[in-house]
Amino acid sequence: MTTGTVGKGSRAGLWLPVGLWGLTRVLLLLCVFDVVEVPGPDIAYDVENIYRGWYEVLRDGTYPLDDITWQYPPAAALVMLAPGLLPFLGYASAFFVLALLCDALVFGLLLYTGRRAGRTSRGAWIWLAGVALLGPTAYARYDVMVTAVAVAGLLAAGRDPRVLGALAGLGAVLKVWPALVLAGTPKGRATFRSWSAAAGAAAGVLLLCVLWKPGALSFLSFQRDRGTEVESLGATVFHVLRHFGWEGEVRMNYGSMEFLGPYVSAVSTAAMAVTVAVFGWLLLWRIRARRFVSSTVADAAFVAVLLFTLTSRVLSPQYMLWLIGLAAVCLVFRSSRMERPAHLVVWATAVTQFEFPVWFWHVTRSDALGMAVLFTRNGLLVAAAVLACRILWRQTVTEPRLAAAVPAQASRTEREGALSGSGRRGGPRP
């Protein structure tokens, strides 16, 4: 009787999140299908024009060799071709449906994992809210597909590190950043298994792509030549300098709105140097870390991708999906302390919908409204990164070291007491 009652109550508890997920996703679909008009640039433009153009080129037997906007690893071609699996729909419609299915997969995995012992449903709620707050951009880019691969890998890490590694390797050949989910694997056998599986999967998929169509590695030169996007943290400098006579401009370049002009290359170089520095910090953390709890793999992945996103020359709105997905995985575990950074990321995601698309033209003009919304979003991300780094270091480095020092201090006190006679039971004899 008790088991049945619990089961019914547990199933009943699913209706609210599932219902809210369905309601919010219907609204997203209405937006991407242009039934509900969203202010700002056309959200679906990339899918209807750029992605579809790549689809036609790929279907003809080659990668987009002459298109500088093709800046993605070769397995991204699989995503661009995937809408062809739904021939009864137009390309854009099929893409949006596939995005919805990947969103549902992530939500289902988080809900399912959250019902196990030592887990919580917080992660599912973070994903539900975060994707809804990002708005239709979530379905109008292929990042939701990549995030689904990374989330599935992290949720499988505890049972089989090789699954984590294989999915991280696949994700890396889709969009590079999923390789970072391996940053927090426990030292020893788990790291060897996951990292070797990742290397094998990435090499295998990359080789197949190279043999499949010519031009699989053309993205390397296109990605190298990118500048500083107007939404990035480094762009803050130029948003301010424009009000003091800076002679540069904002222009569409390599598929995004970038700053072009004096000192831009210096800021881009500085951003890459900072990226190297933060990865040096991650390496130091990994060397110093002493305790790996159930959530450490997810926590470290969240921190690594957050740092990578902040220091990148490009901080497009769809990147928030990466952070929402990893934050959601963190909060699946009761042992994770990343709740506050995760909530900051959710707030940053809510602001992002105003930064793009609603007030994007204000951002490109660097006016008061555009700077306010952009600086708020980036400020929230900086705060989340600082807090998350501090939490990760404290839980895995500082606290284990202090815990090890306390027993040592206690043992020394006991030895000194024994030598002086004060440590004998019942006190010193007369």
Residue pairs with C-beta under 8 A, 6 or more apart in sequence:
10 115
14 111
17 111
17 121
17 124
17 125
17 128
18 111
20 128
21 104
21 107
21 128
24 128
24 131
24 132
25 100
25 103
25 104
25 131
25 132
27 36
27 132
28 100
28 131
28 132
28 135
28 136
28 138
28 139
29 96
29 100
29 139
30 36
31 38
31 43
31 135
31 136
32 43
32 44
32 96
32 136
32 139
32 140
33 93
33 96
34 44
38 135
38 136
38 357
38 358
39 357
39 358
40 356
40 357
40 358
40 359
40 360
40 361
41 356
41 357
41 360
41 361
43 135
43 136
43 137
43 140
43 357
44 92
44 136
44 140
46 140
46 141
47 91
47 92
47 95
47 96
47 140
47 141
48 91
48 92
50 69
50 255
51 80
51 91
51 95
51 142
52 91
52 92
53 64
53 67
54 64
54 67
54 70
54 77
54 80
55 80
55 81
55 83
55 84
55 91
57 63
57 64
57 67
58 64
58 77
58 80
58 81
58 213
59 81
59 84
61 213
62 213
62 214
62 215
63 70
63 74
63 77
63 213
63 214
63 215
63 216
63 218
63 219
64 70
64 215
64 218
65 214
65 215
65 218
68 222
68 225
68 254
68 255
69 222
69 254
69 255
70 218
70 219
70 222
71 219
71 222
71 223
71 226
71 254
71 255
72 174
72 175
72 219
73 172
73 173
73 174
73 175
73 176
73 206
73 219
74 173
74 205
74 206
74 209
74 210
74 216
74 217
74 219
75 170
75 173
75 174
75 205
75 206
75 209
76 142
76 174
76 175
77 209
77 213
78 174
79 142
79 145
79 146
79 174
80 142
82 94
82 95
82 98
82 145
83 89
83 91
83 92
83 94
83 95
83 98
84 94
85 94
85 98
86 93
86 94
86 97
86 98
89 97
96 139
96 140
98 145
99 138
99 139
99 140
99 142
99 144
99 145
100 139
102 144
102 145
102 147
102 148
103 131
103 138
103 139
103 144
103 148
105 148
105 152
106 127
106 144
106 147
106 148
106 151
106 152
106 325
106 328
107 124
107 127
107 128
109 151
109 152
109 155
110 121
110 123
110 124
110 127
110 151
110 155
110 328
110 329
110 332
111 121
111 124
113 119
113 123
113 155
113 332
114 120
114 121
114 122
114 123
114 124
114 332
115 121
118 294
118 333
118 334
118 335
119 332
119 333
119 334
120 331
120 332
120 333
120 334
122 331
122 332
122 339
123 327
123 328
123 329
123 330
123 331
123 332
124 328
124 332
126 324
126 327
126 328
126 331
126 342
126 346
127 324
127 325
127 328
129 346
130 320
130 321
130 324
130 327
130 328
130 345
130 346
130 349
131 138
131 144
131 321
131 324
133 346
133 349
133 350
133 352
133 353
134 317
134 318
134 320
134 321
134 324
134 349
134 352
134 353
135 353
135 357
137 317
137 318
137 352
137 353
137 356
137 357
138 144
138 318
138 321
141 316
141 318
141 321
142 175
143 175
143 318
143 319
143 321
143 322
144 321
145 174
146 171
146 174
146 175
146 177
146 178
146 322
147 321
147 322
147 324
147 325
148 325
149 167
149 170
149 171
149 174
149 178
150 167
150 168
150 171
150 177
150 178
150 181
150 301
150 322
150 325
150 326
151 325
151 326
151 328
151 329
152 167
153 163
153 164
153 165
153 166
153 167
153 168
153 171
153 178
153 181
154 164
154 181
154 297
154 298
154 301
154 326
154 329
155 329
155 332
156 163
156 164
156 167
157 163
157 164
157 185
157 194
157 297
157 298
158 294
158 297
161 185
161 189
161 190
161 191
161 193
161 194
161 197
162 193
162 194
162 197
163 197
164 181
164 182
164 185
164 194
164 197
164 198
164 297
165 182
165 193
165 194
165 195
165 196
165 197
165 198
165 199
165 200
165 201
166 197
166 198
166 200
166 201
167 178
167 201
168 178
168 179
168 181
168 182
168 194
168 198
168 201
169 179
169 197
169 198
169 199
169 200
169 201
169 202
169 203
169 205
170 178
170 201
170 202
170 205
171 177
171 178
171 179
171 181
172 178
172 179
172 198
172 202
173 202
173 205
173 206
173 209
177 305
177 308
177 322
179 198
179 202
180 301
180 304
180 305
180 308
181 297
181 301
181 304
181 305
181 326
182 191
182 194
182 195
182 198
182 301
183 282
183 286
183 300
183 301
183 303
183 304
184 286
184 292
184 296
184 297
184 298
184 299
184 300
184 301
184 304
185 191
185 194
185 195
185 297
186 292
186 296
186 297
187 286
187 289
187 292
206 216
209 216
210 216
210 217
222 254
225 254
226 253
226 254
226 256
226 258
226 268
226 313
226 314
227 253
227 254
227 258
227 259
227 260
227 264
227 265
227 268
227 313
228 234
228 235
228 238
228 258
228 259
228 264
228 267
228 268
228 271
228 313
229 235
229 256
229 257
229 258
229 259
229 313
229 314
229 315
229 316
230 239
230 250
230 257
230 258
230 259
230 363
230 364
231 257
231 314
231 315
231 316
231 317
231 355
231 356
231 363
231 374
232 271
232 312
232 313
232 314
232 315
233 271
233 310
233 311
233 315
233 378
233 381
233 382
234 267
234 268
234 270
234 271
234 313
235 259
235 267
236 374
236 375
236 378
237 263
237 267
238 246
238 248
238 259
238 261
238 263
238 264
238 267
238 366
239 366
239 370
239 371
239 374
240 371
241 248
242 248
242 366
243 366
246 261
246 262
247 261
247 262
248 259
248 260
248 261
248 262
248 263
248 264
249 259
249 260
249 261
250 257
250 258
250 259
250 260
250 364
250 365
250 366
251 257
251 258
251 260
252 258
253 260
256 314
256 316
257 364
258 264
268 313
271 311
271 312
271 313
272 313
274 311
275 307
275 308
275 311
275 312
278 307
278 308
278 311
279 307
281 307
281 389
282 300
282 303
282 304
282 307
285 300
285 392
285 393
285 396
285 397
286 300
288 397
289 296
289 396
289 397
290 396
290 397
290 400
290 401
290 404
291 395
291 396
291 399
291 400
292 396
293 333
293 335
293 395
293 396
294 333
294 335
295 330
295 333
295 334
295 335
295 336
295 338
296 392
296 395
296 396
298 326
298 329
298 330
298 332
298 333
298 336
299 330
299 336
299 337
299 338
299 388
299 391
299 392
299 395
300 392
301 326
301 329
302 323
302 326
302 327
302 329
302 330
302 338
302 341
302 342
302 388
303 385
303 388
303 389
303 392
305 322
305 323
305 326
306 323
306 326
306 341
306 345
306 381
306 384
306 385
306 388
307 385
307 389
309 315
309 319
309 322
309 323
309 381
310 378
310 381
310 382
310 385
312 319
315 378
316 356
317 352
317 353
317 355
317 356
320 345
320 348
320 349
320 352
323 345
323 348
323 349
323 381
324 345
324 346
324 349
327 338
327 341
327 342
327 345
327 346
328 342
330 336
330 338
330 342
331 338
331 339
331 342
337 391
337 395
338 388
338 391
340 387
341 384
341 385
341 387
341 388
341 391
342 384
344 380
344 381
344 383
344 384
344 387
345 380
345 381
345 384
347 380
348 377
348 380
348 381
348 384
351 373
351 376
351 377
351 380
352 377
354 373
355 363
355 373
355 374
355 377
356 363
359 369
359 370
359 373
361 370
362 369
362 370
362 373
363 370
363 371
363 373
363 374
364 370
414 423
417 423
418 424
421 428
422 428
